[in-house]
């Protein structure tokens, strides 16, 4: 069964909504503080986000780069830079979350400090999502022929199978 039954690249934006829900669930657990479920939801969120970035880096952006030409506010390196910044936040938040201990007398302060980092991360994600919704995916959707769209989806499916 295919992940993309309608064969519209805009369907990839549905993943962003799922990521937002997972991130919100993580934060709800974090403020509990319910550390085990906060870590579990973070792990699912991080795994899905890293996979999505890989899809964009290996499949979506190369096609966009080849076909789109100069797009105002939509140069491929902008998306790649945002992906690097997202990765830096993931690399920072995961270990900080893992270091939290329920028995710590400063747990509330430590959770608050982590949430402040997560707010900056969330702002970056929202900015990135908006640029993808208004520039990247609509441009590709407009430019891709039906055959190219099929090839893109096949490549995305292959990456998903490879990731397991």
C-alpha positions as CSV (number, residue, x, y, z in Angstrom):
1,X,0.0,0.0,0.0
2,X,1.4,3.4,-1.0
3,X,1.9,6.2,1.4
4,X,0.7,8.7,-1.2
5,X,-2.5,7.4,-2.8
6,X,-3.5,10.7,-4.5
7,X,0.0,11.3,-5.9
8,X,0.0,14.9,-4.9
9,X,3.3,16.1,-3.3
10,X,1.2,18.4,-1.1
11,X,0.2,15.3,0.8
12,X,3.7,15.4,2.3
13,X,2.5,18.4,4.3
14,X,0.1,16.1,6.2
15,X,3.2,14.7,7.8
16,X,4.0,18.2,9.2
17,X,0.6,18.2,11.0
18,X,1.4,14.8,12.5
19,X,4.8,16.0,13.6
20,X,3.2,19.1,15.3
21,X,0.7,16.8,17.2
22,X,3.6,14.5,18.4
23,X,5.7,17.5,19.5
24,X,2.7,19.0,21.4
25,X,2.1,15.6,23.1
26,X,5.8,15.6,24.1
27,X,5.6,19.0,25.6
28,X,2.4,18.2,27.5
29,X,4.2,15.3,29.1
30,X,7.3,17.4,29.8
31,X,5.4,20.0,31.8
32,X,3.8,17.1,33.8
33,X,6.6,16.4,34.4
34,X,6.1,12.9,33.1
35,X,9.6,12.1,31.8
36,X,9.1,8.6,30.5
37,X,6.2,9.5,28.1
38,X,8.0,12.8,27.3
39,X,11.0,10.9,26.1
40,X,8.9,8.3,24.2
41,X,7.0,11.0,22.3
42,X,10.2,12.9,21.6
43,X,11.8,9.7,20.2
44,X,8.9,9.2,17.8
45,X,8.9,12.8,16.8
46,X,12.6,13.0,16.3
47,X,12.7,9.7,14.2
48,X,9.9,10.9,12.0
49,X,11.3,14.4,11.6
50,X,14.8,13.1,10.7
51,X,13.3,10.7,8.1
52,X,11.3,13.6,6.6
53,X,14.4,15.7,6.3
54,X,16.2,12.8,4.7
55,X,13.3,12.6,2.2
56,X,13.6,16.2,1.4
57,X,17.4,16.2,1.2
58,X,17.7,13.1,-1.0
59,X,14.6,13.3,-3.2
60,X,12.6,16.6,-3.0
61,X,15.4,19.2,-3.0
62,X,17.4,17.7,-5.8
63,X,14.3,17.7,-8.0
64,X,13.5,21.2,-6.9
65,X,17.0,22.4,-7.6
66,X,17.0,20.9,-11.0
67,X,13.6,22.2,-12.1
68,X,12.7,25.3,-10.2
69,X,15.4,27.7,-11.2
70,X,15.5,31.0,-9.2
71,X,12.5,31.2,-6.8
72,X,12.3,34.3,-4.7
73,X,12.9,33.4,-1.0
74,X,13.1,29.7,-2.1
75,X,16.7,29.0,-2.9
76,X,17.5,25.3,-2.1
77,X,20.3,26.3,0.2
78,X,17.8,28.1,2.4
79,X,15.9,24.8,3.0
80,X,19.2,23.0,3.6
81,X,20.4,25.6,6.1
82,X,17.1,25.2,8.0
83,X,17.5,21.4,8.0
84,X,20.9,21.8,9.5
85,X,19.6,24.1,12.2
86,X,16.7,21.7,12.9
87,X,19.3,18.9,13.3
88,X,21.3,21.0,15.7
89,X,18.3,21.5,17.8
90,X,17.5,17.8,17.7
91,X,21.0,17.0,18.8
92,X,20.7,19.5,21.7
93,X,17.2,18.7,22.9
94,X,17.4,14.9,23.0
95,X,20.4,14.7,25.3
96,X,19.0,17.5,27.5
97,X,15.7,15.6,27.8
98,X,17.7,12.4,28.6
99,X,19.6,14.2,31.4
100,X,16.4,15.2,33.3
101,X,15.9,13.2,36.5
102,X,12.7,13.0,38.5
103,X,14.6,13.1,41.8
104,X,16.3,16.4,40.9
105,X,15.4,19.2,43.3
106,X,15.7,21.6,40.3
107,X,13.5,19.5,38.0
108,X,11.0,22.3,37.5
109,X,13.7,24.8,36.6
110,X,15.4,22.3,34.3
111,X,12.1,21.5,32.5
112,X,11.5,25.2,32.1
113,X,15.0,25.7,30.7
114,X,14.4,22.9,28.2
115,X,11.0,24.3,27.2
116,X,12.6,27.7,26.4
117,X,15.0,25.9,24.0
118,X,12.0,24.0,22.6
119,X,10.1,27.3,21.9
120,X,13.0,28.5,19.8
121,X,13.0,25.2,18.0
122,X,9.3,25.3,17.5
123,X,9.6,28.8,16.0
124,X,12.2,27.5,13.5
125,X,9.9,24.5,12.6
126,X,6.9,26.9,12.0
127,X,9.0,29.2,9.8
128,X,10.3,26.2,7.8
129,X,6.9,24.7,7.5
130,X,5.5,27.9,6.2
131,X,8.2,28.2,3.5
132,X,7.6,24.6,2.4
133,X,3.8,25.2,2.3
134,X,4.1,28.4,0.3
135,X,7.2,27.8,-1.8
136,X,8.8,24.3,-2.0
137,X,5.9,21.9,-2.4
138,X,3.6,24.2,-4.5
139,X,6.5,24.9,-6.9
140,X,7.2,21.2,-7.3
141,X,3.6,20.3,-7.6
142,X,3.3,22.9,-10.4
143,X,6.4,21.8,-12.3
144,X,6.4,18.0,-12.0
145,X,5.0,16.0,-14.8
146,X,2.8,13.0,-13.9
147,X,5.8,10.7,-14.7
148,X,8.2,12.8,-12.6
149,X,5.7,12.8,-9.7
150,X,5.5,9.0,-9.9
151,X,9.3,8.8,-9.9
152,X,9.4,11.1,-6.8
153,X,6.9,9.0,-5.0
154,X,8.8,5.8,-5.9
155,X,12.0,7.3,-4.5
156,X,10.2,8.3,-1.3
157,X,8.7,4.8,-0.9
158,X,12.2,3.3,-1.4
159,X,13.6,5.5,1.4
160,X,10.7,4.5,3.7
161,X,11.3,0.8,3.0
162,X,15.0,1.3,3.7
163,X,14.3,3.1,7.0
164,X,12.1,0.2,8.0
